[in-house]
Amino acid sequence: MAKPEIVVTVPIYAPVLAELGREFTVHKLWTARDPDVFMQEMSRRVRGAVTTGLLGFSHSRFAALPKLEIVACFGTPQGTVDLEVARERGVVVTNTPDLITETVADLAKLRDELGSCGVLYISSHGTISNELNVGAAGTHITTEIEVPSDPTARDQLSSSLFSSLGGDGKAAVGMTTHKGKSYFTLSPFFFAKADYPNTFVYADACNSADTNGGTATTLNEIVQAKGAGGFFGWKGPISTKVSNPAADQIFSAMAPKVASNSSVTLSINPPAPGPGQSYVVTATLSPAAAGVEMQLSVRGTDGFTRDQTLTTNAAGQVTFTSIPGGASGVTDKVTVSAGGAQDSNAAGNAINNDPTLSKVYKLPWSPADGSLSQFDKFTRSNDYNLACNNANVVKTETIVKF
């Protein structure tokens, strides 16, 4: 039995189009050289049509399809579907009234959950754009929310978007054009609404760290001011042939390593410091492994504290900064832990030191876009969330008496 035939007027979400193809014979109107001739050729066979709220379905389209039974519309038609003709002919018209609401709600949910991300990875197009209210320039992240060309639909979507983001919603968004279409963007003000306590932020988007000659607010400024532990971004345009392998290196550097930390031993020099005499702590990891973090904690009975984090050398050793001695009768509790959180330099160095990124992925036709010269990072904290260089944490301690 032959499948029912339908016409799809514009490109739609690929998985949906594929699903329609399993149930129907699909005619893609946007592929036709002459859409009117195309419609005439299939006019006696097509029983259904798929369109969007922006494009709609005109009187002439209804007239061209005498066997039409249903028009399925993605989005809500804003006067773009001839409903009078549909009623006269008994054609069913469907729509998705909650599509805009759900899209906007997702954006509001993102804003509300930013502060709970230990690692925030943003992968999108980036651009220098302006906030819609005051026009302040900044590095914006492009969303997939398309700006309708129809004024009524655009006003409806904009109003919903601003409302969901609060009274200052216009400051949180901007607009940009990509491949002939306009999209809403997220401004630095949007990201400034959250705190990023020791969060690791990687904005894998063009211009995400671009100051535009000092005139634009950057994402790294915002997240750093709000407590982020580390930020990686791009100071200009970047090719995916560089950014994709760079992302692989970043997340490989953050992943728990498989080194087996069985024990840590401490040595104190001098072994028995006298009152007021400084001492030096050396920690040795067994089996020896380079690049494993050692965290020193010193707590004295006189209230003295010292915390320091260093990375082991090839011998698996770390020598910490000299500790000042306490008065007679004071004791220091010295604790060293191996493994755990690493600082953001580790991920940055993994990229900068990887020869494949400077050789294999350099694009000869666009050097500025094809090297790590656009890579930008800062380090603020040594213990950003959810990033560790060894899942196996071991600890040892000793007491120093003066």
C-alpha positions in Angstrom: 0.0 0.0 0.0 1.4 3.4 -1.0 2.2 5.8 1.8 0.1 9.0 2.0 1.9 12.0 0.4 2.6 15.3 2.2 4.5 18.5 1.4 7.0 20.1 3.8 7.4 23.8 2.9 10.7 24.6 4.7 13.6 22.7 6.2 12.6 21.5 9.7 14.4 19.6 12.5 16.2 16.7 10.7 15.1 13.9 13.1 11.4 15.0 12.7 11.8 15.1 8.9 13.3 11.6 9.0 10.4 10.3 11.1 7.9 11.8 8.7 9.7 10.0 5.8 9.1 6.7 7.5 5.3 7.3 7.6 4.7 9.4 4.5 6.0 10.2 1.0 7.6 13.6 1.7 7.8 16.3 -0.9 10.4 19.0 0.0 9.1 22.3 -1.4 12.3 24.2 -0.6 14.3 22.0 -3.0 12.1 22.9 -6.0 13.5 25.2 -8.7 9.9 26.5 -9.2 7.7 26.0 -6.1 4.5 26.8 -8.0 5.1 24.3 -10.8 6.2 21.8 -8.1 2.9 22.2 -6.3 0.9 21.8 -9.5 2.7 18.5 -10.3 1.7 16.9 -7.0 -1.5 18.8 -6.4 -3.8 15.8 -6.8 -1.8 13.5 -4.5 -0.8 15.6 -1.5 -3.1 15.2 1.6 -1.1 17.0 4.2 1.3 20.0 4.6 3.9 20.9 7.2 4.9 24.5 7.7 6.0 27.0 10.4 4.2 29.7 12.2 6.4 32.3 10.5 5.9 31.1 7.0 2.3 29.9 7.4 0.1 28.6 4.6 -1.4 31.1 2.2 -4.6 31.1 0.2 -2.8 30.2 -3.0 -1.2 27.2 -1.3 -4.6 26.0 -0.2 -5.9 26.5 -3.7 -3.1 24.5 -5.2 -3.9 21.4 -3.1 -7.5 20.3 -3.6 -7.0 17.0 -1.7 -5.5 18.7 1.4 -6.8 17.4 4.8 -4.4 18.9 7.3 -1.8 21.7 7.8 0.6 21.0 10.7 2.3 24.2 11.9 5.5 24.4 14.0 5.0 27.3 16.2 1.9 29.5 16.5 0.7 31.1 13.3 0.5 34.9 13.5 -2.0 35.6 10.8 0.1 33.5 8.4 -2.3 30.6 7.8 -5.6 31.3 5.9 -7.9 29.9 8.6 -11.0 31.1 6.8 -10.2 28.9 3.8 -9.3 26.1 6.1 -12.7 26.2 7.8 -14.6 26.4 4.5 -12.8 23.3 3.2 -12.7 21.4 6.5 -8.9 21.3 6.6 -7.5 20.7 10.1 -4.9 23.2 11.2 -2.6 22.2 14.1 0.2 24.2 15.9 2.6 24.0 18.8 1.5 26.8 21.1 4.1 26.0 23.8 7.1 26.0 21.6 8.2 29.6 22.3 7.3 29.2 26.0 9.5 26.1 26.3 12.4 27.7 24.5 12.3 30.7 26.7 11.8 28.6 29.9 15.0 26.6 29.0 16.9 29.9 28.8 15.7 31.0 32.2 16.5 27.6 33.6 20.0 27.9 32.2 20.5 31.2 34.0 19.2 29.9 37.3 21.5 26.8 37.2 24.8 28.5 36.1 26.0 28.9 39.7 25.7 25.2 40.4 28.0 24.1 37.6 31.4 22.9 38.8 32.5 22.8 35.2 30.8 25.1 32.7 31.5 24.2 29.0 29.9 26.6 26.5 30.1 25.5 22.8 28.5 27.9 20.4 29.2 30.8 18.0 30.6 33.8 19.7 30.5 37.5 18.6 30.9 41.0 19.7 27.4 42.4 20.1 25.4 45.0 22.0 22.8 44.7 24.8 19.4 45.5 23.6 18.6 48.1 26.3 21.7 50.4 26.5 23.8 49.1 23.7 26.8 48.1 25.9 29.3 46.1 23.8 30.4 42.7 25.0 31.4 39.2 24.0 28.0 37.4 23.4 27.2 33.7 23.0 24.8 33.0 20.2 21.7 30.9 21.0 19.6 28.8 18.7 16.6 31.1 19.2 16.0 32.6 15.8 14.7 36.1 15.7 11.4 36.0 13.7 11.3 38.2 10.6 7.6 38.7 11.0 7.2 41.8 13.3 4.3 40.4 15.3 6.0 37.1 15.9 9.3 38.9 16.8 7.5 41.2 19.3 5.8 38.2 20.9 9.0 36.2 21.3 11.0 39.2 22.5 8.3 40.0 25.1 8.3 36.5 26.4 12.1 36.3 26.5 12.5 39.6 28.4 9.7 38.7 30.8 11.3 35.4 31.7 14.7 37.0 32.4 13.2 39.6 34.7 13.0 43.4 34.6 16.4 43.8 33.1 15.9 41.1 30.5 16.9 43.5 27.6 20.4 43.8 29.1 20.8 40.0 29.1 20.4 39.5 25.4 21.5 40.9 22.1 21.1 39.9 18.4 23.5 38.7 15.7 23.3 37.5 12.2 24.7 34.2 11.1 24.4 32.8 7.5 21.6 35.2 6.6 19.5 34.5 9.7 19.2 36.5 13.0 19.5 35.0 16.4 19.3 36.1 20.0 22.6 36.2 21.9 23.4 36.1 25.6 25.4 39.1 26.9 28.0 39.2 29.7 25.2 40.7 31.8 23.3 37.4 31.4 26.2 35.4 32.8 26.8 38.1 35.5 23.5 37.1 37.2 25.2 34.0 38.7 28.1 33.3 41.0 30.8 30.8 39.9 32.4 29.5 43.1 35.7 28.0 42.0 34.0 27.0 38.7 36.1 25.9 35.7 34.7 27.8 32.6 35.6 27.0 29.1 33.8 29.2 26.5 34.6 27.4 23.3 33.3 30.1 21.1 34.9 32.7 18.8 35.7 36.0 20.5 34.7 34.7 23.9 37.8 36.5 25.4 37.9 39.4 22.9 37.9 42.9 24.3 37.4 44.4 20.9 40.2 46.8 21.4 39.2 47.5 25.0 35.7 48.5 24.2 33.9 45.2 25.0 33.2 43.5 28.3 34.5 39.9 28.1 33.1 36.7 29.7 36.4 36.0 31.5 36.1 39.4 33.2 32.6 38.5 34.4 33.2 35.0 35.6 36.5 35.9 37.2 34.8 38.7 39.2 32.1 36.2 40.3 34.6 33.7 41.7 35.5 31.4 38.8 38.5 29.2 39.4 39.7 29.1 35.8 38.6 30.4 32.4 39.6 29.4 28.9 38.4 31.2 25.8 39.4 32.6 22.4 40.6 36.1 21.8 39.3 36.1 18.2 37.9 33.9 15.5 39.0 30.3 15.8 38.7 27.3 13.5 37.0 24.1 14.8 40.1 22.3 13.5 41.9 23.9 16.4 39.2 24.4 19.0 37.9 20.8 18.9 41.3 19.2 19.6 42.0 21.9 22.2 38.8 20.9 23.9 39.9 17.3 23.9 43.2 18.3 25.6 41.4 20.5 28.2 39.1 17.7 29.3 41.8 15.1 29.2 43.9 17.2 31.5 40.9 17.5 33.9 40.0 13.8 33.9 41.2 11.7 36.8 44.5 10.1 36.0 45.2 6.4 36.6 48.4 6.8 38.6 48.3 4.6 41.7 49.1 6.6 44.8 49.9 3.9 47.4 51.5 6.1 50.0 53.1 9.4 50.9 56.1 9.8 53.2 57.2 13.0 54.9 60.6 14.3 55.9 61.3 17.3 58.1 64.5 19.2 57.8 65.8 19.7 60.4 64.1 16.6 61.9 63.7 18.2 65.4 63.7 22.0 65.0 64.2 24.1 68.2 62.0 27.0 69.4 61.8 29.6 66.6 63.7 27.5 64.1 62.2 27.2 60.6 61.9 23.8 58.9 61.2 22.4 55.4 58.8 19.7 54.5 59.5 17.3 51.7 56.9 14.8 50.6 57.6 11.7 48.4 54.9 9.8 46.5 55.2 6.0 46.1 55.2 4.7 43.4 56.9 7.8 42.0 54.8 9.8 39.5 55.2 13.2 38.0 52.4 15.8 37.8 50.5 14.6 40.9 49.4 17.4 43.2 50.5 17.5 46.9 48.5 19.6 49.3 50.3 20.7 52.4 48.4 21.7 55.6 50.1 23.0 58.7 48.1 23.7 61.9 49.9 25.0 65.0 48.7 25.0 68.5 49.5 28.8 68.6 47.0 29.4 65.7 49.6 29.4 62.9 48.2 28.0 59.6 49.9 27.3 56.2 48.4 25.8 53.1 50.3 25.1 49.9 49.8 23.0 46.7 52.6 21.9 44.5 53.0 19.3 41.8 55.4 16.3 42.0 58.6 16.1 39.9 59.7 13.0 38.0 61.0 11.5 41.3 57.5 11.9 42.8 58.8 14.5 45.2 57.7 18.0 46.4 59.6 20.4 48.6 57.4 23.0 50.2 58.2 26.5 51.3 60.0 26.9 54.6 57.8 26.9 57.7 58.6 29.4 60.4 59.3 27.9 63.8 57.0 28.2 66.8 57.8 29.2 70.4 58.9 26.6 73.0 56.1 24.1 73.7 54.2 24.8 70.5 53.4 21.8 68.2 52.6 21.8 64.5 50.4 19.2 62.9 51.7 18.7 59.3 49.4 16.9 56.8 50.1 16.2 53.2 47.5 14.8 50.7 48.4 13.5 47.3 45.9 13.7 44.4 42.6 15.7 44.3 41.9 19.1 42.7 44.4 20.5 40.2 44.7 24.1 39.1 43.6 25.4 35.7 47.2 25.8 34.5 47.4 22.1 34.1 44.7 22.1 31.4 46.2 25.1 29.7 49.7 23.7 29.7 48.4 20.4 28.2 47.2 22.4 25.2 50.2 24.8 24.8 52.7 21.9 25.1 50.9 19.6 22.7 52.9 19.6 19.4 50.1 18.2 17.4 48.1 21.4 17.9 50.8 23.6 16.4 51.5 21.3 13.5 48.7 19.0 12.5 45.9 21.5 13.1 47.5 24.7 11.8 45.5 26.0 8.9 47.9 27.4 6.2 45.2 29.6 4.6 44.3 31.4 7.8 47.1 31.5 10.3 45.2 33.8 12.8 42.3 31.3 12.9 44.5 28.2 12.9 46.9 28.4 15.8 46.8 28.7 19.6 47.7 32.4 19.4 44.1 33.2 20.1 44.0 31.0 23.2 43.4 32.9 26.4 43.3 31.8 30.0 43.6 33.0 33.6 44.0 31.2 36.9 42.3 32.4 40.1 42.0 29.5 42.4 43.7 26.2 42.8 40.7 24.1 43.7 38.0 24.6 41.1 35.1 22.2 41.4 34.9 18.8 39.9 38.4 18.9 38.4 41.0 16.4 39.7 44.2 14.9 38.5 44.0 11.7 40.5 40.9 9.9 41.8 43.1 8.1 44.4 43.8 10.5 47.3 46.2 9.4 50.0 47.2 11.3 53.1 49.9 11.3 55.8 50.7 13.5 58.8 53.3 14.1 61.5 53.8 16.3 64.5 56.6 18.8 64.9 57.4 19.9 68.5 59.4 23.0 69.3 
